Amino acid sequence: MTEERKKVLNVGRKIGALLGGIMFLLFGMVPAFYFGSFGTLTLISHLVGGPVEAGIIVRMLVVAGIIMGFLCSAFVSIVVGAVIGTALAYLTDVISSVSRHEPEKAKAYSEKSQ
């Protein structure tokens, strides 16, 4: 892999990760809060065997679940954005390399025919 291709893929990866983080901030914060808190309450109620009271321990566990929901959702958004950015950068690099080599092939073909 050439140095130029590595740079292109690195830039694509960074732009994709940045866009994934922005998408998380715009569209992922509310679902992360909801699923983190709901998942924690569901898990606690299944472990206890019924409904739970709003005690200090339950509240602490719900806050920990919300933080885990935020972190997991943010990490997934950033990683998926980086993967998509890398794929698009690779596709762009392949297309540009084909178009870059096309005139050279045409020139070599015209020289052979003469």
C-alpha positions in Angstrom: 0.0 0.0 0.0 1.5 3.3 -1.0 2.0 6.2 1.3 -0.6 8.3 -0.6 -3.3 5.7 -0.3 -2.6 5.4 3.5 -3.0 9.2 3.8 -6.3 9.1 1.9 -7.7 6.3 4.0 -6.6 8.0 7.2 -8.3 11.2 6.2 -11.5 9.3 5.2 -11.4 7.5 8.5 -11.1 10.7 10.5 -13.8 12.5 8.6 -16.1 9.5 9.0 -15.5 9.3 12.8 -16.1 13.0 13.1 -19.4 12.7 11.2 -20.4 9.7 13.3 -19.8 11.7 16.4 -21.9 14.6 15.1 -24.7 12.2 14.1 -24.6 10.8 17.7 -24.9 14.3 19.1 -27.8 15.1 16.8 -29.8 11.9 16.8 -28.4 9.5 19.4 -28.4 11.2 22.7 -32.2 10.7 23.5 -32.3 7.0 22.4 -29.1 6.4 24.4 -30.7 7.9 27.5 -33.9 6.0 27.0 -32.4 2.6 26.3 -29.8 2.9 29.0 -32.3 3.7 31.7 -35.0 1.4 30.5 -32.6 -1.5 30.0 -31.2 -1.0 33.6 -34.7 -0.9 35.1 -35.7 -4.0 33.2 -32.6 -5.9 34.3 -33.0 -4.8 37.9 -36.7 -5.8 37.9 -35.8 -9.3 36.5 -33.1 -9.8 39.0 -35.3 -8.8 41.9 -38.3 -10.6 40.7 -40.8 -7.8 40.5 -41.1 -4.0 40.5 -38.4 -2.1 42.3 -38.6 0.9 44.7 -36.9 4.1 43.8 -34.2 3.7 46.4 -30.7 5.2 46.3 -29.1 2.0 45.0 -31.6 1.7 42.2 -31.1 5.3 41.2 -27.3 4.8 41.2 -27.7 1.8 39.0 -30.0 3.6 36.6 -27.4 6.5 36.3 -24.7 3.9 35.6 -27.0 2.3 33.0 -27.6 5.7 31.4 -23.8 6.4 31.2 -23.3 2.9 29.7 -26.0 3.6 27.2 -24.4 6.9 26.2 -20.9 5.4 25.9 -22.0 2.3 23.9 -24.2 4.4 21.5 -21.4 7.0 21.0 -18.8 4.3 20.4 -21.0 2.5 17.9 -21.7 5.8 16.1 -18.1 6.7 15.9 -16.9 3.3 14.7 -19.6 2.9 12.1 -18.8 6.4 10.8 -15.1 5.6 10.6 -15.8 2.4 8.7 -18.1 4.1 6.3 -15.6 7.0 5.9 -12.8 4.5 5.2 -14.9 2.6 2.7 -15.8 5.8 0.8 -12.2 7.0 0.9 -11.1 3.6 -0.6 -13.7 3.8 -3.2 -12.7 7.3 -4.1 -9.1 6.3 -4.3 -9.8 3.4 -6.6 -11.9 5.5 -8.9 -9.3 8.3 -9.0 -6.5 5.8 -9.7 -8.4 4.2 -12.6 -9.1 7.6 -14.1 -5.5 8.6 -13.5 -4.1 5.5 -15.3 -6.6 5.6 -18.2 -4.8 8.4 -20.1 -1.5 6.5 -19.7 -3.0 3.4 -21.2 -4.5 5.3 -24.1 -1.2 7.0 -24.7 0.7 3.7 -24.7 -1.9 2.2 -27.0 -1.6 5.0 -29.5 2.2 4.8 -29.4 2.0 1.0 -30.2 -0.3 1.5 -33.1 2.0 4.1 -34.8 
